[in-house]
Amino acid sequence: MKRRSFFALGGACALCGCAGAVHQLPQISDNNLSLAQSEVQGAGGPPARRVLSDEEAGDMMRSALARIRPPADQLCAEMNVGVCQWNIRASANRSMNAGAGPNGLIFINRGVVEYAANEEEVCLVFAHEIGHQAANHVANNQRNQATGALIGAVLMGAVGAAASYRSPYAGTVTRSAADTGAAVGRSIGRISFSKEQEREADYLAAVILYRSNVDLDKARGMLVTLARATGRRDTGLLDTHPAGPERIAAWDQAVAQIRASKGALPARA
């Protein structure tokens, strides 16, 4: 795919109003990013996983969720844009992962608890996924994919039609180009605002933890652990999540702003 086609798709997605963050997020300072990069570099290699019993893992999940649930409910109602009825599921998977899906689905893997140094870090993971639901990121991403697929199919279909002019296989070439464009468009639609949405979910998580009286500095350790696990230092153009140091730096900026505002939400975008 030519460079100009890539930017055409990205620009078209922006013109069509693909949704990103609900709020205006603080900019990451060069100083905070540099400090975060040094911290991750000095934190060591991949983290170790603890072995917990079923009872211990379940108790920590239930306790973490109970600590943040009332402020999380309040924040979602206050925002009034997303899904506030959550279907929370625990998975026996031992990888360090969690996610949010359609119809309020939130899942958290057992591995999150076993890699966490404390309950506050588990609170952060729950609050982050709740942030995605409260900001309606799941539904927005589904619309972004549909918009991207449509734009990609139209643009690539047009390219295919021009390339196959007077060809006996014109119809086949055009359909193939349109299918390729739709696939690329879905990909671009999916990632168009994903970094921004991840940053917003972290910001909302910090607000929830602040309002829950959860120690934000202890919770932050999960971001360092994630950075150690991935080993990534820089965010690429098509990455769907900010790299570890970038995410930590954004968290630090968010926490400073939240503490200064005593837990208020930032202005709407």
C-alpha positions as CSV (number, residue, x, y, z in Angstrom):
1,M,0.0,0.0,0.0
2,K,1.4,3.4,-1.0
3,R,2.2,6.0,1.7
4,R,-0.3,8.4,0.2
5,S,-3.1,5.8,0.5
6,F,-2.3,5.2,4.1
7,F,-2.6,8.9,5.0
8,A,-5.7,9.2,2.9
9,L,-7.3,6.5,5.0
10,G,-6.2,8.0,8.3
11,G,-7.3,11.4,7.2
12,A,-10.7,10.1,6.0
13,C,-11.2,8.4,9.3
14,A,-10.6,11.7,11.1
15,L,-12.9,13.6,8.8
16,C,-15.7,11.0,9.4
17,G,-15.6,11.7,13.1
18,C,-14.1,8.5,14.5
19,A,-14.4,8.8,18.3
20,G,-11.4,9.1,20.6
21,A,-11.1,10.3,24.2
22,V,-14.0,11.9,25.9
23,H,-11.8,14.2,27.9
24,Q,-8.8,16.5,27.3
25,L,-5.8,14.7,28.6
26,P,-2.6,16.2,29.9
27,Q,0.4,16.3,27.6
28,I,3.4,14.1,28.4
29,S,6.4,16.1,29.4
30,D,9.8,15.3,28.1
31,N,11.1,15.3,31.6
32,N,8.5,12.7,32.8
33,L,9.2,10.5,29.8
34,S,12.9,10.6,30.4
35,L,12.5,9.7,34.1
36,A,10.1,6.8,33.2
37,Q,12.5,5.5,30.6
38,S,15.3,5.5,33.2
39,E,13.1,3.8,35.7
40,V,12.0,1.0,33.4
41,Q,15.6,0.5,32.2
42,G,16.8,0.1,35.8
43,A,13.8,-2.1,37.0
44,G,15.3,-5.4,35.7
45,G,14.1,-8.0,33.3
46,P,10.8,-9.8,33.0
47,P,8.9,-9.9,36.3
48,A,8.3,-13.1,38.2
49,R,4.9,-14.7,38.8
50,R,3.8,-15.7,42.2
51,V,1.9,-18.9,42.8
52,L,-1.4,-18.3,44.6
53,S,-4.1,-20.7,45.6
54,D,-7.6,-20.4,44.0
55,E,-8.8,-19.0,47.3
56,E,-6.1,-16.4,47.5
57,A,-6.5,-15.2,43.9
58,G,-10.3,-15.1,44.2
59,D,-10.2,-13.2,47.5
60,M,-7.8,-10.5,46.1
61,M,-10.0,-10.0,43.0
62,R,-13.2,-9.6,45.1
63,S,-11.5,-7.3,47.6
64,A,-10.0,-5.1,44.9
65,L,-13.3,-4.8,43.1
66,A,-15.2,-4.0,46.3
67,R,-12.8,-1.2,47.1
68,I,-13.3,0.7,43.9
69,R,-16.9,-0.3,42.9
70,P,-18.8,2.6,44.5
71,P,-16.6,5.4,43.1
72,A,-16.5,3.6,39.8
73,D,-20.3,3.5,39.7
74,Q,-20.4,7.2,40.6
75,L,-17.8,8.2,37.9
76,C,-19.7,6.3,35.2
77,A,-22.9,8.0,36.1
78,E,-21.2,11.3,36.2
79,M,-19.7,10.9,32.7
80,N,-23.1,9.6,31.3
81,V,-21.7,8.5,28.0
82,G,-20.8,4.8,28.4
83,V,-21.9,1.5,29.8
84,C,-22.4,1.4,33.6
85,Q,-23.7,-2.1,34.0
86,W,-20.7,-4.4,34.0
87,N,-20.5,-8.2,33.5
88,I,-17.2,-8.9,35.3
89,R,-15.6,-12.3,34.7
90,A,-12.5,-13.9,36.2
91,S,-10.4,-16.2,34.0
92,A,-8.1,-19.0,35.1
93,N,-5.5,-17.9,32.4
94,R,-2.2,-17.2,34.0
95,S,-1.1,-14.5,31.5
96,M,-1.0,-10.9,32.6
97,N,-4.0,-9.7,30.7
98,A,-7.5,-8.2,31.1
99,G,-10.0,-6.7,28.7
100,A,-13.3,-5.0,28.0
101,G,-15.8,-6.1,25.5
102,P,-19.4,-5.5,24.2
103,N,-22.4,-5.3,26.6
104,G,-20.3,-4.3,29.6
105,L,-18.0,-7.3,29.6
106,I,-14.9,-7.0,31.7
107,F,-12.5,-9.9,32.2
108,I,-9.4,-10.2,34.3
109,N,-7.0,-13.1,34.1
110,R,-5.7,-14.8,37.2
111,G,-2.2,-14.0,36.0
112,V,-2.8,-10.3,36.8
113,V,-3.2,-11.2,40.4
114,E,-0.2,-13.5,40.4
115,Y,2.0,-10.8,38.9
116,A,0.7,-8.0,41.1
117,A,2.9,-7.0,44.0
118,N,-0.2,-5.8,46.0
119,E,-3.9,-5.4,45.9
120,E,-3.6,-1.8,44.8
121,E,-2.2,-3.0,41.5
122,V,-5.2,-5.2,40.9
123,C,-7.4,-2.3,41.7
124,L,-5.7,-0.4,38.9
125,V,-6.4,-3.2,36.3
126,F,-10.1,-3.4,37.3
127,A,-10.4,0.4,37.2
128,H,-8.7,0.7,33.8
129,E,-11.2,-1.7,32.2
130,I,-14.1,0.0,33.9
131,G,-12.7,3.3,32.4
132,H,-13.0,1.8,28.9
133,Q,-16.6,1.0,29.5
134,A,-17.4,4.3,31.2
135,A,-16.0,6.2,28.2
136,N,-17.8,4.0,25.7
137,H,-14.6,3.0,24.0
138,V,-15.8,-0.5,23.0
139,A,-18.8,0.8,21.1
140,N,-16.7,3.6,19.6
141,N,-14.1,1.2,18.4
142,Q,-16.8,-1.0,16.7
143,R,-18.0,2.1,14.8
144,N,-14.4,3.0,13.9
145,Q,-13.8,-0.4,12.4
146,A,-17.0,-0.2,10.4
147,T,-16.2,3.3,9.1
148,G,-12.6,2.4,8.3
149,A,-13.7,-0.7,6.4
150,L,-16.1,1.3,4.3
151,I,-13.6,4.0,3.5
152,G,-10.9,1.4,2.7
153,A,-13.2,-0.5,0.4
154,V,-14.1,2.6,-1.5
155,L,-10.6,3.9,-1.9
156,M,-9.0,0.6,-2.7
157,G,-11.8,-0.3,-5.0
158,A,-11.3,2.8,-6.9
159,V,-7.5,2.1,-7.2
160,G,-8.3,-1.4,-8.4
161,A,-10.7,-0.2,-11.0
162,A,-8.1,2.3,-12.4
163,A,-5.4,-0.4,-12.4
164,S,-7.6,-2.9,-14.2
165,Y,-9.0,-0.6,-16.9
166,R,-9.7,-2.6,-20.1
167,S,-8.6,-5.8,-18.4
168,P,-10.7,-8.9,-18.9
169,Y,-10.4,-9.5,-15.2
170,A,-11.5,-6.0,-14.2
171,G,-14.3,-7.2,-11.9
172,T,-12.2,-9.7,-10.0
173,V,-9.3,-7.2,-9.5
174,T,-11.7,-4.5,-8.3
175,R,-13.4,-6.9,-5.8
176,S,-10.0,-8.1,-4.6
177,A,-8.8,-4.5,-4.1
178,A,-12.0,-3.6,-2.3
179,D,-11.6,-6.6,0.1
180,T,-8.0,-5.6,0.8
181,G,-9.0,-2.0,1.4
182,A,-11.7,-3.1,3.8
183,A,-9.3,-5.2,5.8
184,V,-6.8,-2.4,6.0
185,G,-9.5,0.1,6.8
186,R,-10.8,-2.0,9.7
187,S,-7.2,-2.1,11.0
188,I,-6.8,1.6,10.8
189,G,-10.2,2.2,12.2
190,R,-9.4,0.0,15.1
191,I,-6.1,1.8,16.0
192,S,-7.1,5.3,15.0
193,F,-7.7,6.4,18.6
194,S,-6.6,3.4,20.6
195,K,-3.5,5.0,22.2
196,E,-5.7,8.0,23.2
197,Q,-8.3,5.7,24.6
198,E,-5.8,3.7,26.5
199,R,-4.5,6.9,28.0
200,E,-8.0,8.0,28.9
201,A,-8.8,4.6,30.5
202,D,-5.6,5.0,32.7
203,Y,-6.7,8.6,33.6
204,L,-10.2,7.4,34.6
205,A,-8.6,4.6,36.5
206,A,-6.5,7.1,38.5
207,V,-9.6,9.1,39.2
208,I,-11.4,6.0,40.5
209,L,-8.5,5.0,42.7
210,Y,-8.1,8.5,44.0
211,R,-11.8,8.7,45.0
212,S,-11.5,5.2,46.5
213,N,-8.6,6.2,48.7
214,V,-6.4,3.6,47.0
215,D,-2.7,4.4,47.1
216,L,-1.9,5.6,43.6
217,D,1.8,5.2,44.0
218,K,1.4,1.5,45.0
219,A,-1.0,1.0,42.1
220,R,1.5,2.5,39.7
221,G,3.8,-0.5,40.2
222,M,1.6,-2.5,37.8
223,L,2.6,-0.2,34.9
224,V,6.2,-0.7,35.7
225,T,5.6,-4.5,35.8
226,L,3.9,-4.4,32.4
227,A,6.7,-2.3,31.0
228,R,9.2,-4.9,32.2
229,A,7.1,-7.7,30.8
230,T,6.9,-6.3,27.3
231,G,10.4,-4.8,27.1
232,R,9.3,-2.1,24.7
233,R,10.8,1.3,25.0
234,D,9.2,3.2,22.1
235,T,5.7,3.3,20.7
236,G,5.4,2.6,17.0
237,L,3.0,4.2,14.5
238,L,0.6,1.3,14.5
239,D,0.9,0.2,18.1
240,T,-2.4,-0.1,19.9
241,H,-1.0,0.6,23.4
242,P,1.5,3.2,24.5
243,A,5.0,1.7,25.3
244,G,5.8,1.2,28.9
245,P,7.7,4.4,29.7
246,E,5.2,6.5,27.7
247,R,2.4,5.0,29.7
248,I,4.1,5.5,33.0
249,A,4.9,9.1,32.1
250,A,1.3,9.7,31.1
251,W,0.1,8.2,34.4
252,D,2.4,10.5,36.4
253,Q,1.0,13.6,34.6
254,A,-2.5,12.4,35.2
255,V,-2.0,11.7,38.9
256,A,-0.5,15.1,39.4
257,Q,-3.5,16.8,37.7
258,I,-6.0,14.6,39.6
259,R,-4.4,15.3,43.0
260,A,-4.4,19.0,42.2
261,S,-8.0,19.0,41.3
262,K,-9.0,16.7,44.2
263,G,-10.3,14.0,41.9
264,A,-12.3,16.1,39.4
265,L,-12.6,14.9,35.9
266,P,-10.8,17.0,33.2
267,A,-12.6,19.1,30.7
268,R,-14.5,17.4,27.8
269,A,-12.7,17.1,24.5
